[in-house]
Amino acid sequence: MRAPNRRQMYAEQTRADLVAAARKLFVTDGFAATSVEAITGAALVSKGTLYHHFPDKKAMFAELYTELIQQVGVLADATSEAIRATPHQPAMAAVADLTHAFLRRTIDDPLHREMMAQAPSVLAGQYRHINDTVAQPPIERLLTVLAGRGELQPDVPVATVARLLLAALCEGNQIIAAAADREDALTRTFRAITLLMSGLAADGISARSA
């Protein structure tokens, strides 16, 4: 495999600089208030350079949101692997821990909080497509692992439940992000989602984290 030449390396660095500038501005100023000129000014490139890499700033936002939501998938797949590796440990507690970790990012990570909060209005129908194709499949895989261990109610419709759980997590981010007391909102939101998950658990299995 040939190593990238200097032009390719420059192009990759320029693209990375544009994405980094957009990421910062989308978090601090919001998508609507961030102009193309602000992004190119922060990245020290021309508008023509931006349009060489992206059709518009919405495409930049979509890429950043996709990267963020891929992290949700990584967490879900990691939880699936951890459950497989510890067959004698209660799996639903691990799922509750995953839920709390996702919601906790709303407080700890400004990029997560702002991108999740802005994505529905910025991306419109593309928001649903990204969630359905990037984040939902790992959640389906996690639910399939739970079902295989007998920790879910019989005949749980995995795809439907995965979509509803993802929607609950995304809405939870909105609730926490908008709250005056985010720690309290995190506690309430996590409790609510845990109660919903309890309805999925097989009889005698708790969905609450230890």
N, C-alpha and C positions, 0 to 999 in steps of 0.2 A: 504494500500500500504506500503510495507516494505521500511524502510529508507536504503539508500545505505551504504554498509559496508566500512570499511577503505580501502580495496583494490580498490573498485570501485571509491571511492573518490580520491585516489592517481592516478588512471588511468585517471580520468577526468581532474585532475589538470595537469598531465604530458602532456596530449593532448592539453590543453589550453596553456601551456607554449610553446609547439612546434608551435602552430598556431601563437601565439604572436611573437615569434622569426622570423618566416617566413614572417609575415606581415611587420615587420620592415625592414628586409633585402630586400624583394621584392621592397619596396618603395625606400630605400636608394641606393641599388646596382643594382636593376633590376633582373628579373627572371634568365636570362642567366648567369649572373655573380655570382649568389648565389648558392653555392654548398650545398649538403646534410651535409657535414662536418661543414659548417658555421652555418647551422640551428641547428644542434645538439650541437655544441659548445656553441651557444648563449643560448640554452635551458638547457644546462648542463645535457644532456642525451646521451646515446649511439646511434649509427646508427641502431642497432637492435631494440631499443625502437621506433625510428621513423617509421621503417618499420612494426612494430607491429600495429601502428595506421594508417599509410598511405602507399599505394603501391609505391609512389614516390613523388617528390616535385611538379610535375604537379597536382597531386590530391589535394595537399594543396592549390595551387593557385586556382584551380577550386572551392574549398570550399569557399575561401575568396571572389572570384568574385561573387559566388552565393549569399553570404550574402550581398554583396554590392548592387547587382541588385535587391535583395528583398526589399531594402530600397526604390528603385524607385517605386516598386509596392505599398509599404506602403503609399508613397506620393500620388500616383494616387488614391488609395482607399480613403485616407483622403480627397482629393479634391472632389471625388464623393459624399462623405457623407456631406461635407460642402455645395455643390451645392444643394443637396436634402433638407438640413436644411434651405436654404435661397432661396425659390422659386422666390422671386421678385428681386433678384440681378442678374446682367449679368454673366452668367456662363462662357462665353468665356474668360472674364478677369481673372477668377480663373485659367483657363487652362494656360493662358499666364504666370501667376505668378508661376505655377508649373514648366513650361518650364524654366523660369529664375532661379528658385531655383536649378533645376538640373544642369544647366550650371554653376551656381555660385559655386557649389561644386568643379568644376574643378580648381578653383582658391583657394578656402578656405580650401580644404581637400586634402592633398597630397596623402592619400591612394586612394581616389576616382580617382584623376587625374592619378596616375600611374597604378592602376589596370585596369581602363578603357582603357588607352593607350596601355598597354601590352597585354590585353586579346585576341585580334584577332590573334596575331601571336603565343602566347603561347598555346592557347586552340584549335585553328583551328576549325574543325567542331563542337566541343563541345561548342564553343562560341555561335554559332547560336542556338544550342539546348537549352542552358541555357536561352538565350534571349527569345526564342519562348515559353518556358514552364513556365518561372518565371516572366519575365517583361511584355511580350505582353498581357497576359490575363487581368491584372488590367487596362491597357490602353484601351483595348476593352470595359471593363466595364464602364470606364469613357466616352468613345465615345457613348456608348449606353444610358447613362444618358443624354448626350447632345442631342442626337437624339430624345429621349422621350420628351424633353422640346421644341422641334422644333427649336433648335439653329444650326442644321447642314443642309446642302443642302439635298434635298430628295434623298433617295436611295444611301446614302454613303455606300460603301463596308467596313464595320467596321473592319473586320480582316485585310484586305489589308492595310487600312489606318493606323491601329495601328502598323503594322510591318514597314511601311514606316516612321512613326513618330519616332518610337524607333530607327531606323537606322539613322535618322537625328540627334537625340539627341546624339547618340554614336559618330557619325562623328563630331558633334559640339564639343564634348570633345576633339577629336583629334586636331581639328583646334586651340582651345584655348590653349591646353597643349603645342603645338609646337610653339606658337607665342612668339615673343620677348616682345610684349606688350599685356599681357593677358586680361587686362581690355578693351582695344580697341577691341580685338578679341571677347570678350564676347558680347560687344555692337553690333558688326557686325553680329555675329552668331545668337544672339537672334532676331535681326531685320529680318534676312533672314528666320528663322523658323516661326516667326510671320506672315510674308507675305505668306508663304506656308499655314499656318493655316487659313488665311483670305479666301482662296479659298474654304475651307470646311464650313465656316460659312454661315448660311442662309442669304438671302438678308436682308440688313438693320441692321445686327448684326456685331459688330466689334470684331475682335480677339485680339485687342491690349489691353494690361494692362493699367489701369488708371495711 
